[in-house]
Amino acid sequence: MMVGGDMRTQNHPLGVVPGPLREIERLVPTDEAPPLAANAQLVWIGKPVPRINGRAKVTGAARFTVDVKLPGMLYGRLLRSPHPHARLVALDLAAAQRHPGVRAVLAINETVGRAVEAEEPSATERGKRRVLYVGDVVASVAADTPQAAEAALRLIRAEYEALPFVVDIENARQKDAPVVFERPVHGEGYAGAIAASSPPPQQGNVRGPNRAGSRGNADEGLERSDVIVEAEFRTQVQTHCCLETHAVVADWRADGLTVYMSTQYTAGVRTELARAFGLPLARVRVVVDVMGGGFGSKSGAGNYVRAAVALSRQAGAPVRIVLDREEEQLDSGNRPATVQKIRIGAKRDGTLSAIALDEYGTAGVGLGAGVGFIAQGLYTCENFAIAQSDVFINAGPGCAMRAPGNVPGAFALEQAIDELAEKLGVDPLALRERIDPSPVRREERRLGAARIGWSRRHAPGADSGAIKRGVGMAQSVWSANVHTLASCEVRILRDGSVEILSGVQDIGTGIGTVLAQVVAEELGLRPEDIVVRIGDTDFPPGPPSYGSMTTASLSPPARNASHRALRELLEAVAPELGASPQDLVARDGRISSANGGRSMSFREAAQHIRSERISAVASRSEDYGGFANRFGDMGSARAMLGGVQFAEVAVDVETGIVRVERVVAAQDCGRPMNPKQIESQVQGGILMGVSYALYEKRVIDRHTGHVLNADLEQYKLVRARETPAIELILLENYQGTSATDAYGIAEPSNIATAPAIANAVYNAIGVRVRELPMTPTAIFAALGRIPPQWARA
């Protein structure tokens, strides 16, 4: 029904499958595609379509950034500080510049990624740059060969004045600790901490507290509580460990700059470089064909990218910089460490009366070491108080990493909720039934508990023998993020071929395949019939690949553009078929009358296009009903996206080794677009969570400031033989919010894994482990067999 103002009403499916669906009326723009039926009634959407570039990846045909080789390309390297804190007294580049094969040498006076001091340095300090961590970038070179570049680095004479430093969070908080930043810093960091309305105070190395997000009166709520749980939890620094390290090839020419790089945001990098080098956007192009992971670390134009561009400009030739594994571990970002003191008060019936969270964390010389919004948004509680503080240390800056903030936040919150259930004498699932308003997670708890065999779960520590088994669970929540600066173009050419173009990058989640499915569904073709062109800023701008927003942002405009292109094609062929355009449908590669009249193949229909092609461009519109009311029909706004994780573990109390044997993940992501790719995402999130829970930890020598495990030999990751059996329960959660009703899934499975394992470990041994990773020494410390400080050494 038309309602004026270029809007109309549509009836969209609403509800959770398995379960009955009803319809909800939405007001939508008139040029949006019609409502999409539930997945069971569709041909390609919701089906396990193989990745369109899968063969290219496994055969080596796919072009990663390290495979880019341009004529006359030079090799760049970065000189890094060997000191954790020092003043750069002198930098002599002359010998490096004279070395055979060297084409460009640059001093790097400004770096990005770290917190920025708000005040100008004094006259005596100006021109004397300080390096703030081992691996801080000092200079760069470009040469004809990698060997010449390495030799040139060794010829650079850098003279340092060593300064006092601090590399652990506890010492950095002391009043007499060496100061990392000499003046107050500014900036908001990233999504790990909620932005404050005004800059938080800064004392020494501590910036905070940031109390944004508090509500009600937590002190009064705690006073009125019948039961209170109070505990301290610690999480470690986790590094991204992308299979493909950070890489870039920069090609500066008179007519513009082209950058090939492994990036999670082509449009964002383009904007950064245009601003940094004073270029119009039209003269900057960013290209990424395929990439080998990012997890948040490849979201911007970092120091290595800017160095490559500057070297290319100076040398007049393309410059390639690829970080080695040590550089990757030192200076490509990380998940910050946290210390969280949490208090939860409840009434006897389980109603939460207050949550108070005091957290401080360290992102090295960066900002944003908070614990996100999980504690304030997962459960119903009127009184919530939070105080988050950044603690600066002389270590590489943190950055966004798969569900920043919520991952360490869940480790504390979900263990505390289990402790509260035990104090109340109720099952952890029963307590969550009382305090969690989400109907979707209620269904996930029911299905997951049945699959894991929750009813057979024994009392904590009741298992006999040296190998003790336990079962635990935890929940997650993540924003259903949407980026409205997301567009694509669909083209139907006269020979019947179809293209979809977008600047969006495929970080490895398979967005190209999803786009092919969407276009094929709308045009009545097969996904393999669609030519997908993505990862190039010459195409319509795509959204970033972080925060689980790519599918949610781009699949609706892909469908709308396809719908508009098809409508134009049907208008062109309607006279030939003796029907009105409204009576024609595209199905099984043919255009035919819905009433069974004449038909023709899609290819024949395309020949009636008056020009060379039909082109339709669409951009992401607001969610139907507006973003603020996105979940109003499904319950509380806290529903968002999320899932429930169940873990089954075996703990050897004689060796302290924890083995995760099985994980059951009940997940929702709006409308599932491709179950095969969703399963891959969930498996990846769980493996990252297992690795975070049991193995990963950056270790810095507090006496030298050097990272002791800046490699993949001593930095431990989960391996194939430690991989648990993983089972996915995938719900279809229709919300009626966009042309596809799709949202992301990458974060929630990662968020809930570590706390589910921790709760399972408690169920196995009857003792809480409140610090990550849960190594054998941590288990022995929890069991009282060694002093707790040994586990932290």
LINNORHU-V838889 format. One record per residue. PSI is psi in radians with two decimals (none if undefined). OMEGA is omega in radians with two decimals (999 if undefined). Layout:
BEGIN
((PSI OMEGA) (PSI OMEGA))
END
This chain:
BEGIN
((2.29 3.10) (2.42 -3.11) (0.11 3.14) (2.92 3.14) (0.56 -3.14) (0.56 3.10) (2.77 3.07) (2.88 3.12) (2.54 3.08) (2.64 3.05) (2.06 -3.08) (2.62 3.08) (2.54 -3.11) (2.30 3.10) (-3.09 -3.07) (2.26 3.05) (2.19 0.22) (2.48 -3.10) (2.86 -3.10) (2.59 3.06) (2.53 2.98) (-3.07 -3.13) (2.61 3.06) (2.42 -3.14) (2.24 3.12) (2.55 3.05) (2.10 -3.01) (2.76 3.04) (2.60 -3.05) (-0.41 -3.11) (0.15 3.05) (2.66 3.08) (2.73 3.13) (2.90 3.14) (2.47 3.14) (2.31 -3.13) (2.96 3.05) (2.72 -3.03) (-0.58 -3.11) (-0.39 -3.10) (0.05 -3.08) (2.85 -3.08) (-0.83 -3.03) (-0.67 3.12) (2.31 -3.11) (0.08 -3.11) (2.67 -3.08) (1.19 -3.13) (2.28 3.10) (2.68 3.12) (2.38 -3.11) (-0.40 3.12) (0.29 -3.11) (-0.80 3.14) (-0.72 -3.14) (-0.63 -3.13) (-0.80 -3.04) (-0.34 3.11) (-0.11 3.14) (0.09 -3.13) (-0.41 -3.14) (2.44 -3.09) (1.87 2.99) (2.95 -3.13) (-0.65 -3.14) (-0.25 3.11) (-0.17 -3.11) (2.16 3.10) (1.99 -3.12) (2.66 3.11) (2.29 3.11) (0.29 -3.06) (2.40 3.10) (2.88 -3.11) (2.16 -3.09) (2.61 3.06) (2.75 -3.09) (2.33 2.99) (2.25 -3.06) (2.64 -3.12) (2.37 3.03) (-0.04 -3.07) (2.51 3.08) (-0.42 3.11) (2.13 -3.11) (2.77 3.02) (2.28 3.14) (1.79 -3.04) (-0.70 -3.11) (2.58 3.11) (1.94 -3.09) (1.99 -3.10) (-0.05 -2.95) (-0.83 -3.09) (-0.66 3.12) (-0.68 -3.13) (-0.53 -3.12) (-0.19 -3.06) (2.39 -3.13) (2.33 3.10) (-0.17 -3.13) (2.28 -3.08) (-0.34 3.14) (2.46 3.07) (2.33 -3.09) (2.44 2.90) (2.48 3.12) (1.89 -3.05) (-0.38 3.13) (2.44 3.13) (2.80 3.13) (2.89 3.10) (-0.40 -3.12) (2.93 2.99) (2.63 -3.07) (2.26 3.10) (2.30 -3.03) (-0.50 -3.07) (2.65 3.09) (2.51 3.08) (2.76 3.13) (2.94 -3.10) (-0.62 -3.12) (-0.48 -3.12) (-0.45 -3.03) (2.31 -3.14) (-0.12 3.09) (1.52 -3.07) (2.49 3.03) (2.39 2.96) (2.47 -2.95) (-0.07 3.12) (2.77 3.05) (2.14 -3.08) (-0.10 3.07) (2.40 -3.04) (2.36 -3.08) (-0.73 -3.09) (2.98 3.13) (2.67 3.12) (2.74 3.02) (2.31 -3.08) (2.98 -3.09) (-0.51 -3.11) (2.75 3.06) (-0.62 -3.12) (-0.74 3.12) (-0.65 3.12) (-0.74 3.12) (-0.74 3.13) (-0.68 3.14) (-0.66 3.10) (-0.72 -3.10) (-0.31 -3.14) (-0.22 3.12) (2.26 -3.13) (1.86 3.09) (2.16 3.13) (2.22 -3.05) (2.58 2.91) (1.86 -3.07) (2.44 3.14) (2.76 3.09) (2.61 -3.09) (2.90 3.09) (2.35 -3.04) (0.13 3.07) (2.59 -2.95) (-0.57 -3.11) (-0.86 3.13) (-0.59 -3.12) (-0.41 -3.11) (-0.20 -3.12) (2.62 -3.10) (-0.56 -3.10) (0.27 -3.12) (2.56 3.01) (2.40 -3.05) (2.24 3.13) (-0.87 3.10) (2.28 -3.07) (-0.29 -3.14) (2.85 3.10) (2.57 3.14) (2.84 3.07) (2.88 -3.08) (2.81 -3.09) (-0.14 -3.06) (-2.59 -3.11) (-2.88 -2.96) (-0.05 3.10) (-0.42 3.11) (2.50 3.12) (2.32 -3.06) (2.37 3.09) (2.68 3.13) (-0.41 3.08) (2.75 -3.10) (2.30 3.11) (2.75 3.09) (2.76 3.13) (2.15 3.10) (1.96 -3.10) (-2.14 3.14) (0.05 -3.08) (2.12 3.09) (1.90 -3.10) (-3.06 0.18) (2.66 2.98) (2.04 -3.07) (0.21 -3.14) (2.36 -3.13) (-0.17 3.12) (2.69 3.11) (2.72 3.11) (-2.66 -3.14) (1.70 -3.07) (-0.64 -3.14) (-0.80 3.11) (-0.70 3.12) (-0.72 3.12) (-0.65 3.12) (-0.57 -3.12) (0.00 -3.06) (2.54 3.03) (-0.51 -3.12) (2.40 3.11) (2.35 3.00) (2.31 3.12) (2.23 -3.10) (2.81 3.08) (2.36 -3.13) (2.57 -3.14) (2.41 3.04) (2.72 -2.98) (3.01 2.97) (2.25 3.08) (2.32 3.12) (2.80 -2.97) (-0.68 3.08) (0.80 3.08) (2.43 3.11) (-0.73 3.04) (2.06 3.12) (2.95 -3.14) (2.30 -3.05) (2.58 3.13) (2.54 2.90) (2.01 -3.11) (2.31 -3.10) (1.67 -3.13) (2.14 3.10) (2.97 -3.09) (-0.55 -3.09) (0.04 3.09) (3.08 -3.10) (2.26 3.01) (2.26 -3.11) (2.13 3.01) (2.16 -3.09) (2.76 3.04) (1.76 -3.02) (2.63 3.09) (0.01 -3.07) (1.54 -3.11) (-0.79 -3.09) (-0.66 3.13) (-0.74 3.10) (-0.70 3.11) (-0.80 3.14) (-0.76 3.13) (-0.82 -3.09) (-0.64 3.10) (-0.74 3.13) (-0.75 -3.06) (-0.59 -3.05) (0.21 3.03) (0.67 -3.13) (2.58 2.99) (2.62 -3.13) (-0.59 -3.10) (-0.26 -3.13) (0.22 3.09) (2.26 3.12) (2.34 3.12) (2.29 -3.04) (2.33 2.97) (2.05 3.13) (-1.11 3.04) (2.80 3.14) (2.74 -3.07) (1.04 3.05) (2.68 3.10) (-0.84 3.08) (0.38 -3.13) (-0.29 -3.03) (-0.20 -3.08) (0.72 -3.03) (-0.25 -3.07) (-3.12 3.13) (1.54 -3.08) (-3.06 -3.07) (-0.67 -3.13) (-0.58 3.12) (-0.82 -3.13) (-0.62 3.09) (-0.75 3.14) (-0.71 3.13) (-0.80 -3.13) (-0.71 3.10) (-0.71 3.12) (-0.70 3.10) (-0.74 -3.13) (-0.72 -3.06) (-0.35 -3.07) (0.57 -3.12) (2.75 3.08) (2.54 -3.14) (2.30 3.14) (2.24 3.01) (2.16 3.09) (2.11 -3.14) (2.43 3.02) (3.07 -3.02) (-0.62 3.11) (-0.79 3.09) (-0.69 3.14) (-0.77 -3.10) (-0.53 -3.09) (-0.66 -2.81) (0.65 3.06) (0.26 3.13) (2.98 3.13) (2.89 3.00) (2.14 -3.07) (2.69 3.02) (2.68 -3.14) (2.69 2.91) (2.13 -3.03) (2.17 3.01) (2.02 -3.02) (2.42 3.04) (2.27 3.11) (2.22 3.09) (2.53 -3.11) (2.76 2.99) (2.97 -3.12) (-0.51 -3.14) (0.05 3.11) (-0.18 3.12) (2.23 3.13) (2.24 3.13) (-0.39 3.12) (2.57 2.95) (2.23 3.09) (2.22 -3.07) (2.10 3.08) (2.01 -3.02) (2.43 2.89) (2.51 -3.08) (2.94 3.13) (2.23 2.98) (0.61 -3.14) (-2.09 3.08) (0.25 3.12) (-3.12 3.13) (2.91 2.99) (0.51 -3.10) (0.82 -3.14) (-3.07 -3.09) (0.50 2.97) (-2.55 -2.99) (0.20 -3.02) (-0.69 -3.10) (-0.54 -3.11) (-0.23 -3.01) (-0.19 -3.03) (-0.66 -3.04) (2.73 3.12) (2.04 3.13) (2.08 -3.07) (-0.54 -3.04) (2.06 -3.10) (2.24 3.10) (2.34 3.12) (2.48 3.05) (1.93 -3.10) (2.37 -3.13) (2.45 2.98) (2.41 3.04) (2.11 -3.11) (2.37 2.99) (2.89 -3.14) (1.33 3.13) (2.81 -3.11) (2.58 -3.05) (2.50 3.01) (3.00 3.05) (-3.13 3.13) (2.44 3.05) (2.12 3.11) (1.68 -3.08) (1.00 -3.08) (2.36 3.12) (-0.90 -3.07) (-0.47 -3.14) (-0.98 3.06) (-0.57 3.13) (-0.68 -3.14) (-0.59 -3.13) (-0.70 3.12) (-0.89 -3.03) (-0.85 -3.01) (-0.48 2.99) (-0.70 3.13) (-0.64 3.10) (-0.69 3.07) (-0.70 3.09) (-0.67 3.11) (-0.75 3.11) (-0.72 -3.13) (-0.71 3.11) (-0.58 3.14) (-0.19 -3.14) (0.54 3.13) (2.82 3.08) (2.46 3.12) (-0.60 3.09) (-0.71 -3.13) (-0.70 3.10) (-0.75 -3.14) (-0.55 3.03) (-0.57 -3.10) (-0.62 -2.96) (-0.13 -3.10) (2.01 -3.07) (-0.09 -3.00) (2.07 3.07) (-0.45 3.13) (-0.83 3.12) (-0.50 3.06) (-0.77 3.11) (-0.65 3.11) (-0.68 3.08) (-0.75 -3.12) (-0.86 -3.10) (-0.75 -3.12) (-0.69 3.13) (-0.71 3.12) (-0.70 -3.09) (-0.71 -3.08) (-0.30 -3.08) (0.77 -3.08) (-0.58 -3.09) (-0.33 3.14) (0.06 -3.11) (2.31 -3.11) (3.04 3.11) (2.68 -3.13) (2.25 3.07) (0.16 -3.06) (-0.28 -3.12) (2.44 -3.12) (2.92 3.10) (3.06 -3.12) (-0.57 3.12) (1.95 -3.10) (2.28 -3.10) (2.62 -3.14) (2.81 3.13) (2.38 3.11) (2.92 3.11) (2.84 3.07) (2.85 -3.09) (2.87 3.13) (2.81 3.01) (2.49 3.12) (2.56 -3.13) (2.46 3.01) (1.41 -2.96) (2.49 3.09) (2.39 3.08) (1.99 -3.05) (-0.25 3.05) (1.03 -3.10) (2.14 -3.06) (2.82 3.00) (2.85 3.13) (2.33 3.05) (2.27 -3.12) (2.32 2.96) (2.05 -3.09) (2.85 -3.03) (-0.38 3.11) (0.07 3.10) (-0.07 3.10) (2.68 -3.07) (2.38 3.10) (2.58 2.89) (2.33 -3.07) (2.34 3.05) (2.59 3.09) (-0.07 -3.11) (2.52 3.14) (2.56 3.06) (1.78 -3.10) (-0.13 -3.09) (-0.06 -3.12) (-0.26 3.09) (0.54 -3.13) (-0.56 3.10) (-0.69 3.12) (-0.74 3.11) (-0.73 3.11) (-0.71 3.10) (-0.70 3.11) (-0.77 -3.10) (-0.83 -3.13) (-0.76 3.14) (-0.72 3.12) (-0.75 -3.06) (-0.61 -3.07) (-0.02 3.14) (0.51 -3.14) (-2.99 3.06) (2.65 3.11) (-0.62 -3.14) (-0.19 3.07) (-0.22 -3.03) (2.21 3.05) (2.06 -3.09) (2.11 3.11) (1.91 -3.10) (3.04 3.03) (0.58 -3.11) (2.18 -3.12) (-0.07 2.98) (-0.25 3.09) (2.97 3.08) (2.48 -3.02) (2.32 3.10) (2.91 3.13) (2.90 3.04) (2.71 3.08) (1.17 2.99) (2.76 -3.12) (0.27 -3.14) (0.83 -3.09) (-0.09 -3.00) (-0.93 -3.12) (-0.72 3.14) (-0.59 -3.08) (-0.63 -2.94) (-0.48 -3.12) (-0.63 3.07) (-0.85 3.08) (-0.53 3.08) (-0.74 3.13) (-0.72 -3.13) (-0.70 3.09) (-0.71 3.11) (-0.74 -3.14) (-0.75 -3.13) (-0.70 3.11) (-0.74 3.13) (-0.70 3.13) (-0.69 3.11) (-0.66 3.10) (-0.74 -3.14) (-0.63 3.09) (-0.59 -3.13) (-0.58 -3.04) (-0.18 -3.10) (-0.79 3.12) (-0.61 -3.14) (-0.52 -3.11) (0.01 3.10) (0.66 -3.11) (2.86 3.04) (2.66 -3.13) (-0.58 -3.10) (-0.36 -3.11) (-0.04 -3.09) (2.56 3.10) (2.66 3.06) (2.07 -3.09) (2.42 3.07) (0.65 3.08) (0.27 -3.13) (2.74 3.00) (2.15 -3.08) (2.92 3.10) (2.43 3.11) (-0.35 -3.12) (0.16 3.07) (0.41 3.13) (-2.58 -3.13) (2.79 3.12) (2.91 3.02) (2.80 3.13) (2.76 3.11) (-0.68 -3.13) (-0.73 3.09) (-0.71 -3.14) (-0.69 -3.11) (-0.45 3.14) (-0.21 3.12) (0.04 3.06) (2.31 -3.06) (-0.54 3.12) (-2.88 -3.12) (-0.43 -3.10) (2.81 2.92) (2.35 3.14) (2.31 3.09) (2.29 3.12) (2.37 3.10) (2.62 3.10) (2.80 -3.11) (2.14 3.05) (3.00 3.06) (2.71 2.98) (2.54 3.11) (2.20 -3.07) (-0.12 3.14) (2.65 -3.09) (-0.59 -3.06) (-0.49 -3.07) (0.42 -2.96) (-0.67 -3.04) (0.31 -3.07) (-0.45 -3.09) (-0.19 -3.08) (0.17 -3.12) (-2.67 -3.08) (2.66 3.05) (-0.31 3.13) (-0.22 -3.13) (-0.86 3.12) (-2.33 3.01) (2.81 3.11) (-2.67 -3.11) (3.05 3.13) (2.24 -3.08) (2.37 3.06) (2.37 -3.11) (2.49 3.07) (2.17 -3.04) (2.79 2.97) (2.23 -3.12) (2.13 3.07) (1.87 -3.06) (-0.13 3.07) (-0.52 3.12) (-0.30 -3.09) (0.09 -3.08) (2.28 3.06) (2.27 3.08) (2.17 3.05) (2.02 -3.05) (-0.54 -3.03) (2.46 3.03) (2.26 3.02) (2.13 -3.09) (2.02 3.03) (2.04 -2.94) (2.71 3.01) (2.65 3.14) (0.69 -3.02) (-2.34 3.07) (2.09 3.07) (2.19 -3.09) (-0.67 -3.12) (1.70 -3.07) (-0.58 -3.14) (-0.79 3.13) (-0.59 3.08) (-0.77 3.10) (-0.70 3.11) (-0.73 3.13) (-0.76 -3.14) (-0.74 3.10) (-0.75 3.12) (-0.72 3.11) (-0.69 3.13) (-0.76 3.13) (-0.69 3.07) (-0.66 3.11) (-0.69 3.08) (-0.76 -3.14) (-0.71 3.10) (-0.71 -3.07) (-0.63 -2.93) (-0.43 -2.90) (-0.81 -2.89) (2.41 3.03) (2.15 3.02) (2.30 -3.11) (2.15 3.12) (2.31 3.05) (2.01 -3.07) (-0.25 3.14) (-0.50 -3.10) (-0.33 -3.10) (0.08 -3.12) (2.48 3.04) (2.20 -3.04) (-0.27 -3.11) (0.86 3.14) (1.03 3.12) (-3.08 3.09) (0.32 3.01) (-0.88 -3.14) (-0.39 3.02) (1.89 -2.95) (2.35 3.06) (2.75 3.03) (2.40 -3.13) (3.13 -3.07) (-0.72 -3.06) (-0.23 3.05) (0.02 -3.10) (2.19 3.14) (2.92 2.94) (2.25 -3.07) (2.21 3.13) (2.29 -3.11) (2.27 2.95) (1.92 -3.02) (2.09 3.12) (2.51 2.96) (2.03 -3.04) (1.57 -3.09) (2.23 -3.06) (-0.20 3.12) (0.86 -3.01) (-0.27 -3.11) (-3.12 -3.10) (-0.35 3.07) (-0.36 3.13) (0.54 -3.08) (2.52 3.04) (3.13 -2.99) (3.00 -3.09) (-0.06 -2.98) (-0.65 -3.03) (-0.85 -2.96) (-0.68 -3.11) (-0.47 3.08) (-0.67 -3.06) (-0.79 -2.96) (-0.18 -2.98) (-0.93 -3.08) (-0.80 3.11) (-0.56 3.08) (-0.72 3.10) (-0.76 -3.14) (-0.73 3.10) (-0.57 3.07) (-0.66 3.09) (-0.74 3.09) (-0.74 3.11) (-0.54 -3.13) (-0.84 -2.98) (-0.18 3.10) (0.22 3.13) (2.41 -3.14) (2.43 2.95) (1.98 -2.99) (0.20 -3.10) (2.45 3.09) (2.62 -0.09) (2.75 3.14) (1.28 -3.13) (2.97 3.06) (-0.70 3.12) (-0.62 3.09) (-0.67 3.10) (-0.79 3.13) (-0.66 3.11) (-0.73 3.12) (-0.64 3.14) (-0.08 3.10) (0.33 -3.10) (-0.34 3.05) (2.78 3.09) (2.48 -3.12) (-0.60 -3.09) (-0.38 3.11) (-0.63 -3.12) (-0.41 -3.08) (-0.12 -3.07) (none 999))
END
